[in-house]
Amino acid sequence: MRVTFPHMGTCSIALQALLENLGLDVVPPPPITGKTLAIGAQYSPECVCLPFKVNIGNYIEAAENGADTVIMAGGIGPCRFGYYAELQREILQDLGLNVNMLVLEPPLGMITEIWHKLSPLANGNSFAKVAEIFYFAWRLGKSLDHVEQTLNRLRAVEMLPGACDRIWNDTLRTVGKTRTFRELRESAQHIDWMIKTLPIRQQKPLKVGVVGEIYMLLEPKVNLEFEKRLGRMGIEVHRSLYLSDWVCEHLLPEPRAKLHARKVKRAAAPYLRGHVGGHGLETIGHSVLYANEGIDGIIQVLPLTCMPEIVAQSILPRISKDFSLPIMTLILDEHSGEAGLQTRLEAFVDMLHTRQAIATGVEHRAK
Amino acid sequence: MQSKVYLGIDVGSVSTNVVASNASGEVLGTLYLKTQGQPILAIQQGIKEISALIPQDAEIVGVGTTGSGRMLAAAIVGADVVKNEITAHATATLRCVPGTRTILEIGGQDSKIIILNHGVVTDFAMNTVCAAGTGSFLDRQASRLGIPIEELGQLALNAKTPTRIAGRCAVFAESDMVHKQQVGHSTSDIVAGLCEALVRNYLNNVAKGKGIVSPVVFQGGVAANVGIRRAFEEALGLPVHVPEHYSVMGALGACYLAEQIKTVSTFRGFDVADADCQATGVSCTGCGNNCEVVQFSLNGEIVAFWGDRCGKYGHNRVVASN
């Protein structure tokens, strides 16, 4: 069995560590490139959202490298994502690829439920061993998320342009490759040290909250690295969703994450009470929370035709009005033309600076 | 005494516009050139032509570029300011029509709405996924009907009973138009219907959820079309103002933005009109990103790179500003 999985930001790094530690033969899909997208778009339904197309591209490219088993998440609820794995299975079959698909449905209860789903992957490891391997992958994912979160904040005030990007690349190269707790601790400490010694400017940058569809938020190759772009424009970026949050909330009996989820839901309640699939409810809840925390602007990111986020999008103007807060929606698809994205981001940032200048009476000087 | 002149260049998908203004903000000359897929030539042509429209002894004290080709234009001319279209348009409109609350802008490939309050941009949106509501589509339909684009608007005004055309998709609109032609509707009624469809699409798509308040200013190349303007007025129930330089507002805004520069201009001079400009695409193999990096050289000397994600080639580096 040679396993592979779709890319999704740092998630795939943690997943790769998990599978490798289980002793499985892992064939990670090649990095997402224009070719991946082209293959994906060719074999996907035309109106499906971008994540689906990238997934298909990943599978096919991995299969070319010898993968025969794909691990994919399933889903429940109104978002059509729940059906993706099944449809993808059929597409791969029609293509004549001899690929087996292992679908992980989100457990309704506890992590134990996953045990049954994953038993073919356990590779003869004991439950305790598997639990430890899971725990490591989770720690790894959490470390990566922590670094990314910190860099998203610091990029706005870095003295040397590109310093944060370099730390991030180093993180992926070192932390991302660790397989034991000890290695992880050591390389994470090194990265921490690099972050602590990073020369930064003493100033308070504008803050932008990022909400929206999880895949588009997590996978930098498809969102055209808009977070880095904002950072380079001197904007402190706060992203509402990281993978470890999701794992925490859904897979682990972590009471704090559950509390947070409840808080998000409560914040959304004046605007949206029901679950609308995907992260539509979270988009609304996080936007309200950001607004209460005094964020300067919010950007919603969604793939074209994403139903849950379209519901959220139609509610956001009310939040924008109630809190007098600029909110911009970015709809992305398979285009690689970055000019349009750059223009929208720059215009949004210009607007935030002007608002701040009026509020404080101090004119902004470009970074 | 040498007169001080500012230049603004707006490189869009369909047109490349150049504006020259003097120190007091008066427009000395405007140019509206077709980009025709060759922005470098268009920019050089624009530089050459604009030099004829300004005083011989003028000193260029600031250059601004905007539009989707702003990086390219900045690299060629050595711009002092490189700004996005939203800010450029808003800057120009506020100077030309003080107190503007809403800007409707329809260009060749994109359309935008800008909401202002007390002279500040408070909200904006650009078309996201479809070009049905933009100038390129009108262009295409005009040529299909065999009508010069300039006459399209006047023709729409002559309509007695505009037909209904589907507006949300260029393909739907076109098939609707063909159908209406085949059943015998007059061309002017169809064109009027097309104008209404375009406006409907714009208001539902781009201006979705935005409060449109008077004074409303309509600009961009499509503002030349009186049929669209009237359709806007009818749909909004508000008077719609078209400023004098409606087609070059982006370039004019770039001009005004260049005024804010306090340092000596990095303008390379009018000689760049004849310079040898080479943009070479290189597929960088440094990592999995496989970025398509553009290397731009002027008279054989490399002056700028763009298109890389990692910053290896210098982020958005335009040598002029370094």
Interface residues (C-beta under 8 A of the other chain):
Chain A: P30 P31 I32 T33 G34 P161 G162 D165 N169 K221 E225 R232 L304 S314 P317 S320 P326 M328 T329 I331 D333 A339 G340 Q342 T343 R344 E346 A347 F348 D350 M351 T354 R355 I358
Chain B: S68 K83 N84 E85 I86 T87 D110 H118 V120 V121 T122 D123 F124 A125 M126 T128 V129 G209 K210 C287 G288 N289 N290 R309 C310 G311 H315
